[in-house]
Amino acid sequence: MKRLALALLILSTAAAGQEAPPVDPSADEFTKAVFFGRKFFDLKEYGSAYDQYAKADAVRPDDPGVLYNMALLLAKSGRYSEAQVKVDRYNQLHPAGAEKPLVSQLQLELEFQRELQKKRQSDQDYGEMFNRGKFQYGRNDLEAALKSFRDAEQLRPTDPAAVYNQAVIYEKQGDFAKAAERFRRYGELEPAPDQKSRINQRIFAIENEIERMRTKIVCSFCGHRLEASATWCHRCWHGPYTTTSAILNTRACASGVNATRTTYYSDSRLHKNDALQCLFPSGNVRQSLSYTPARQRAIRDARLEEGWVYDGEILQSWGDRQGNQLQFVQGPEYLEKVISPTTGESLEYGAHKSPDGVWLLDREDTIIEGVRYTSGYTFDEKGRLTQQAVTYKNTAACNHVITEQADLVYQNDALASVSLKGGYTGYPAEGNPKVDWAGTITYAYDGSGRVTREDLAITSFTKTYMQRPDGALRNDTSRLYLSMRPKRPIENAIRFGDLCATAGTMLLSNPIDLRPFYTISPNLAMTLPPGVVRATVSFTYPDSFSVR
Amino acid sequence: MRTRSLLAFACAAFAFSAPAQQQLVCPPGPVVSGKACEGYHYHLQLYRPDTRKFAGATGVNSFASEAACERALDTQMKRNLAVVDFFKRVKGETNYEPDRVGPCHCDMTREKTNPAYLADAQREMQMRNAEDIRLRVREKLLDSKQTSDSELVRSLNTPPPSLPAIGGSRLVAIPTTTTVAAVGNSPEDLRSTTSVDTRPPAAAALDLPLVDVTGSAAAPQTDPAAAPSALASAAGEQAPPMTTERIESPGPDIERDIAADEGAAESFITYETERIQNVLRAASGISDGTVKSQIFEASLQRTQLLSNLRTLIEGSGARSRLASAARSARTEEEHLEFAAKLFGKDIEPHWAPKEAADVILPPDPDIESEPERALRDTTGRFNDEQKRRALYVMLARSQPTNEQQLWLVTVIDSFLR
């Protein structure tokens, strides 16, 4: 009986155990978190999925599947270092876990991501270097930009863009030789055939530009490219630009080059000393005028600023805010006329081409301080100026029509002397005054072909009234020359100059006007004040200065 | 201005007979018709006070424009009338006559065929005559107690206006280049480097699956056999040696597993992801940094492409041509065939590279610069092969928007037909 009761007790106990097993509430929570984590993963909500697996991990720490999933989700969220911590934890706790192959692959992914991060950092640094270079270029800090792209090339020598950008900067700086070299290197690096072809065209253009820089000069007024042997710019008739002229080179802006002009009265008294300003800022004339795109652009920009208008490289017109205008009538080969619709003025030009292809003026109108001068030029077979004849009506004084002439003499290709003469015949009412003057300019050179002295001397000056002036004009004349007698030269007229009328207390005169002879010498292109008959211009140079 | 001068002309020339008026304009010549007038002038009949006669002057003025001529004529008239007024009103010389002035018209005195033509000598003679008359008027004014600096005397010799811009030195200073240097440059002149990856990080391109986690309290034991055999190959012993560049295809185990997978995208993408993992493993043994970097770059792009392709396959629907093609690509050959249909025949050596470096695609700047444009091209500029290459570039280098995805499914559909 006792045995039966014990057996029943055991059975009942066993039965009771089967009906009410022990309940683990955390298991449900774990299962739920894992289930939700999977669902969020399917929705690509990796952050939320991770949170769910983190909950599961809190319930059952270090479950291998959960650890792997957390690592994967962290990786998918871009939290690679945290993912690596989970992977390391997995490897430490479950070195032979079932997820090991996946963990190994994830480990590989994480290593790849580290490599990728390094590469991206390197890319970012490199990209920033490029951006910095572009910014510096945009601010025209070309040296700094060049350095940035040189540094970039050091980092990635095969990146064509860094080399290309260096080339562009060198081109901008006007260093075309280096630009061409860099573009060539770019061509070697650039894999795309069409880009290579384009760059070859650019190199060709740069080489042409280098050639032009070697052989051409620019007009300092309009920037037009000219042959180095040109005297004038045939598109605006500014000049002279005779680069080999020893006389023009007396006005170079080089250290130690000085030009001083001293003028004297007829009794040898000093009139005054003038330190002549230099005209050519970059050394000798050739260096100053030699063509560079930057120089041409600077000239052009200066003219555009003043209101000039270009068609390509050729000046077309000018205008200002007051409505004043100038129109350049450009012929097929040279500037033929300049007209001012505002004032009605018109300047005409005639020219011919020399055997060596440069344009030489035959006829030129110029306006100097409101007075219009017409010059006729004559040249020898070498294209050298041999004579200039000038006519002008001196509207600034008494409206006399005055003629002047300069005859040039060369010796061994250097200008040796210039004979000058001028004069006019006045009008009957004022007594038909007849004025004649003559003078010379002589040049002295040193052993290097540089001008050391330029001497102007008025050698004769006569004024004779051919008849008595009419009525009240006689009184006017007697105020000019007390000793005037008809048909007898005025005594010491050279001391008084050519006086022609009064305007109150002021005496009007026709000074000897050498300004139209600017082509012969910029140093003596001046009007001689009454009584001044001599001018000496002396020059000094440093030993190293050469006119060529 | 013209009306005013004509009025002046009418006042000044009222006493003219018809023949005299005819002399105040140039007769028209045959050359005028059809030719623009190059200069304008006006004729003068100057009153000479000592002889009380008029002297004609047709060649003493010339203007580039009619307006300038009108202005000069107006000024001339006013000055002359002031002198006439002085003699008539102040001095009582009622018989002092004004100059006779014609209207502004085209100057024919330089046209050799015109009757009004003046040779240089004739012109000079007229000019000297006019100046002599001016001096005689001056003499008469001085004789009438006008001072030499009086307004009337000075007005006889007022120089014509001149525009400063037309004169000036013929040898001008060269501007310095500093004005140019101050101007900024356009950064567009420069090139951007293409050697940097500017795309956002492709974190989502990780194509590893989650593992099933059992809910039992006992430590879950994932059956290693349940993991794709691809993973087995990735783990240690079956992975290709890291020191070689040879790339193996993912292998028959994976093919079998993938074939069993009903998810069209999943099977294809997993297979291809494994392939690119193998490439990366092999690349780790390469010592040339530049090549290695390019392989990483190409692999990253492939990963991006696979991620995008997965999205397109899933988005195109289970019965779509794309999903069907992806599902039916089970063997290595079928995978390559599918890739070739999508991305062109040239893709094969790069899609399944024999060596790691083969994964790098040769550059094609035309397509790479604007792949979408190439894909959308209807002008015939790009052939089908180029368009397929453009599809590769687009999927490898961008994350298409929803609209682009719809369009790309259509494009791919046409490629698979």
Interface residues (C-beta under 8 A of the other chain):
Chain A: D24 A27 F30 T31 V34 G37 R38 F41 K44 Y46 A56 R60 D63 P64 G65 V66 Y68 N69 L72 A75 K76 S77 G78 G97 A98 E99 K100 P101 L102 S104 Q105 L106 L108 E109 F112 E115 L116 K119 R120 D123 Q124 Y126 G127 F130 G133 K134 F135 Y137 G138 R139 N140 A152 R156 T158 D159 P160 A161 A162 Y164 N165 V168 K172 P191 A192 D194 Q195 S220 F221 W237 H238 G239 P240 L279 F280 P281 S282 S288 L289 A294 R295 R297 A298 I299 D301 A302 E305 W318 D320 N324 L326 V338 I339 S340 P341 T342 T343 G344 E345 S346 L347 T366 I367 I368 E369 G370 V371 K393 T395 A396 C398 N399 V401 Y427 P428 A429 E430 D470 G471 A472 L473 N475 D476 A501 T502 A503 G504 T505 M506 Y518 P522
Chain B: G39 Y40 D50 S62 F63 A64 S65 A67 A68 C69 R71 A72 E124 M127 R128 E131 D132 R134 L135 R136 R138 E139 K140 L142 D143 T147 S148 D149 V153 R154 N157 P159 P160 P161 S162 L163 A165 I166 G167 S169 R170 L171 V172 A173 I174 P175 T176 T177 T179 V180 A181 A182 V183 G184 N185 S186 P187 D189 L190 R191 S192 T193 T194 S195 V196 D197 T198 P201 A203 A204 L206 L208 P209 L210 V211 D212 V213 T214 G215 S216 A217 A219 P220 Q221 T222 D223 P224 A226 A227 L231 A232 A234 A235 G236 Q277 L280 R281 T290 S293 F296 E297 S299 L300 P362 P363 P365 D366
